[in-house]
């Protein structure tokens, strides 16, 4: 019987929350799995770039999806667009001639058992698991079959209840009935809840419990299938953690105050906020003006670090597509009212309200960059002997299936196919 691989993402569940009190289901699963104690996010630590990294096994510098918001060259100016929008892929194709620069898992397994993904996060994060429609993707805003043929949207709500409804269908239809080579499901919680409530609050605890309920059902399903003789590799993890919003700043407003408003209006300079970080774009016409203001930005209390040009490579990112610099927002040490330490500045997005005191992510802060990962084959336990990251997930799945390990930034973790 052929092998299968399953990946479950609990969006926004930082590694610091895994334990017997907060997450007893995951704590028990950790004891029976290969645990990755030094597992890292990508930069920006946002879901849409993370989804592309999980799907491709590559950092944003390779796959080319910059973050939750991204600047595109349109009509000789930079237009910042929301990657989460259902039509973002079409804008990206028109601007760049493609979606991702490297193949996703769905393309790699299209002729070797296929893939099915079910996601309850933003449309963009869901569609970038398989941006060119080599497999099946199910989402509440729309779904597609191989070749991009539209099929019925996933009938779930964007909340914990929707996660559970998706999980029930995923277990029944995908794992038990259709049995693709690779099956992925992406829960919206605890991330969805944390964007409106404080870390450590009772609502946070409820969101963790909702995610655990889904994980428990998937684990039970996989264990039943294994008992019937199937070889299934199960990876359970997250994409990033969360930190607390302490204050917000409009970087566009700050630039305008420094006499760069004409360049902003002309689209020669643009800011793509990523929560606790921001990407700064410029055309050739605006580049010198933007570079000339970066030292002043570094002196601001809301800027932890401003990294420009080739130095972005230290964070798995690249200065391309108009990106000139990245800003990691500053962190203050004080705790929130539930005793969770650390408060962050965030980059405001236009007139969008900033829920101070709630969770956020996007930069390279200590908690937002520590997702968790467990690799479970039903036999192997212990800890991974090396640091791991999101880019190791795709090669781990592909190695288990015995398919060629070429073109990845990451490397397999733990068990591999005897063919691999």
N, C-alpha and C positions, 0 to 999 in steps of 0.2 A: 504494500500500500504506500502511495506517495506521501511525502511529508507536507505539512502545512505550517504556516506561521501566522501569528496573531499579534497585533500591537494595540494596546489600550492606552489612551492619553487622558489623564485627569488634569484638565487645563488649570494652570495657576497653582498647583499644589506643590509648594516648596518642600524640600527635603527636611527642613527643620520642624515640620509638622508630623513627620512619621514617628509614631510611638504608640505604646500600649493604651494610653488614655485617649489621645486625639483621634487615632486611626487604628483601632485594634485589628481590623481585617487586613490592612496593609502590613501591619506589624507582624501578624502571623504568616502572611505570604512571604515576607522578607526572610523569615527563618527557614523556609523551604525553597529558597531561590538563590541564585547568584546575585548578590547585592552589589551595587556600584556606589561605593562610599564617597567617591570624588567625581560626581557626574556634573557636567557643566552645560549651561545654556549657550546659545549663540548670541552675537550682537547684531542688531538690537534684540533684546530679550522680550520680543513680542510674538504673538501667536502666528501671524501670517508668515513672517520670515522663518519662524521655527517650523511651521508645517512644511515649507519648501525644503528646509534642511533635513527634516525627518524623511521626507519622500525621496530625496536625491542622495543623501549621504554626503552633502557638500555644504560648505559655509556660504553665506551670502556673496562673498567675493567670487565664488564659482557659479552659483546658480542664478544670481542677478536680481533676486527679489529683495529690495532694500529694507522693507519694514512694514509696519501697519499702514503708513502713508508713504508715498513715493513720488518723487518729481519725475516728470516725463517731458521730453522736448516735443512741443507741439506748436507748429507755426512759428518757429524760431524763438520761442520763449519757454520757460519752465513752468509747467502747470503741476501743482501738487494735488494728487488724487488719493482717495481712500481705497486702499487695496482690498478692503472688506466688501466693497460694492459688487453686486452680481456682474456688472458689465466691465469691471476693471481689466479683465484679460483682453477684451476687445480693444480697449484704449492702449494697453501695453503692446499688443501685436501691431497696431497702427503706428505707434511711436518707435518701436524697436525692431519690428519684423519678426518677433517671436514671443513666446512666453518665457519659460526657463531655458537656460543655456545648456543644461545637462539633462539626461533622461531621468525620469522618476521611476519608482518601483513598478508602477502599473505598466510602463513600457517594457521594462525588463522581464516581466512575467506574463506578458500578453499572450505568448504562445506556449506558456509552461504552467497552465492552470488558472491564469487570470487573477484579477484583484477586485475586491469590493470594499469601498470605504463608506462609512456612515458617520456624519459629523453634525454636531449641534452647536457649533460656534458660528463665526461670521461666514457669509457665503465665500468670500475670498480665501479664507483659511481652509475651507472645505475643498474648493475647486483647485487650489494649488497642491493638494495631495495627488492630483492627476490632471494637470492643467490642459493636456492635449487629448484627453478622453480616450485613453487606451483601455480603461476598465470601466467599472461602474462606480459612480459617486452619488450618494443620497444625501439631500439637504432640504430643509424646509422651504427654501426659496426656489428650489428647482433641482432636478436630478438628471443624470445622463447615463446612457449605455455606451458601450464602446463605439467609437466613431462620432460621439457627440449627440446621438439621437436622444431627444428629450423624453423622459419618462416621468411618472407621477412623483411630485415632491414628497419628501418625508413628512408625514403628518404628525409633527410633534411641536410642542411649545418650547420657546427658548428659556428654559429654566430646569430646575431639578426634576420636575415631573416629566418634562420632555426627554431628559437624559434617561429616565427609567423606561419610558415607552420605547425609545430608540434601542435601549439595551435588550429589552424583551424581544424585539423584532430581530436584532442582530444575532442573538443567541439561537433563536428558532430558525430564522430564514437563512442567515449567512453561515453560521457555524454548523448547524445540524443538517440543513437541507441542501444548500447550494455548494458549500465546501470549496471555495476558491483556494488557490495556493497561498495568497496573502489576503488577510482580512484586517481592516483597521477601523477602529471606532474612536471618536474624539468627543469626550464629555465637556459640556460648557462649565460645569461646576468643579471646584469652588470658585474659579475665576469670575464667572458671571456675577455671582453674589458679592464677591469681595470688592467689585468696582463700585458698590453702593453701601458697604458696611465696614466697620472697623475690623482689623485683624484681631483675632482672639475673642471676638464677641460671640454671644450665643448664636447669632445668625451664621457666623463663620463655622461654628461647630455643626450646625444643621446642614450646611453645604458639604462639609467633609463627610458627614454621615450619608448624605444622598449619593455622593460619588462612591463611597465604600459599598453601598448597597448594589450599585451597578457592577463594581469589580467582583464582588462576591458571586453574583449570578454568572458572570463570564467564567470565573475560575471553576465554579461547579460544572458548568457546561463542558469546559475543556477536560476536566477530570473524568466526566462520564464518557466522553469520546475516547480518551486515552484508555480507559478501562475496557473499551470495545476493541482496542488494538491499534488505534491511530497514533501516529507520531506527530505531535503538535508542539511547536515552540511558542510560548506565551511571553511577551514582553509587556510589562505594566509600568508606566512612568508618567512624567509630566514634561511640560515644555519650558517652564520658568517658575519662579516663586513670585512673591508679592512684597511690597514695602508700603509704608504709610505716607499718604500725601500730607505734607506740612504747609506748603504754600505754592503759588503758581506765578509764572512770569510770561508775558507775551514777548517772545524773542523778536518777532516781527516789529512790535512796538518799540523795543529797545533799539533795533537797527534804524527804524525810522527817525527816532530821536537823535541819532548820530548822522543825520543827513543822507541816509540811504533810501529814503522813501521813493525817489524817482526810479531807482533800480528795482525796488520791490514792485512798484506799479507796472513797470515794463516787463516783468518776468525775467529780469537778468539776475536777480537774487531771489531765493525762495527758501522757506523753512518748512521741513516736514517733521512735525512733532511726533515723538514716539513715547509719550508719557514721561518717564524719568530720563529721557535723552532726546536729542533732536539731530537731524541731519541737515546740513547747510549746503545748498546748491547754488551754482552760479554758471552763467554762460561765459564765453570768452570775454564778452564785454563787461561783465560784472565781477569777474574773478579777482582782479587787482583790488577793487574796492572792498570786497569781502575779506580777502586776506589781510588787508591793512587794518581791519577793525578787530581781528582775533585776539591780539594782545590785550586790548581793553576789555574784551569779553572774559578773558582768563582772570582778570582782576575782580570780577563781580562776585558777590557772596553766593549767588545762585548757581555758579558754574564750578563744579568739582574739577573738571578737566576739559580742555578743548584740544582735540587731536586733528591734525590736518595732513593731507597728502598721503605719502607712502607710510606714515606712521599708523594709519588705520589698519594696516595689515596685521599689527599686533593683536587686533581684536577680531580677526577673521573677516575683515571687511575690506573694501577696495575703494579708492578714489576714482570712480568711473561713473559714467552716466550723468555727469554734472556735479557729483558729490565733491565738495571741496574740504569739508570738515565735519566732525561730529562733536556734540557737546554732551558730556555726562553731567546730569544735574547734581547739585550738592546735597549732602546728607547731614542732618543734625542728629546728635546722639540721644536726645530725650525720647522717652517712651510714650505710647498712646495710653488711653485710660484703662486699657486691659493689660498693661505691662509689657507690651511688645515694643522693643527698642527700635529707634531709627525713624526719622521723619525726613521726607524728600521734597525738594523743589520739583515741580513738573513744568513742562512746556505747555502753556495754554494753547488751545486750538480755536482761534477766532472767538466767537461769542459763546462757545460751548461751555456750560457750567462746569466748574471744577469742584468735585465733592471732597473738600478738605476733610481729612480724618479717615477716608476710605482707602482701599488698596490701590496700588498702581505698580507698574513695572516698565521696562523698556531699555534701561541703561545697564551698567555693569556694577551695580551695587551688590553688597554681600549676600542678601537674601533672595533677590530677584534672579540671580544667576546660578542658583543651586536647585535645579529640578531633581527628581528622584528617578531611579530606574532599577527594575528587577527583571532578571532573565530566568525564566522558569521552563525547564524541559521535563519536570517531574522527577529528576534524579540529582542534578548538580546543585550543591549548596556552597556557601562560603562567601567570600568577597572577591571582586574583580581585582587583579593584581596591578592594575594601572589606572590612571585617570581616564575617564570616558566622557563623551559628550553626545549631543543630539545627532551628530554626523556619523556616529557608530551604529545607529539603529538600523538603517537600510542595509549596510553590508552584513550585519548580523543576521537579518532575515534572509538575505540572498545567499549567504554562506550555508545556512541551514538547508536551503532548498537545493544546494549543489550547483548553483548557477555561477557564471563567470564573475570574478571579483575585480572588475576594471572600472576606472573612472571615478572612484570614490575619494573624498578627503579622509573619511573615517576608515576604521578597520573592524573586523568582527570581534564580538565579545563572547567568550564562553563557548558553548557547544557548537560544533560544526557538522555538516554532512560529511559522511565518509567519502563523498565525491568531491567535496570542496577543497 
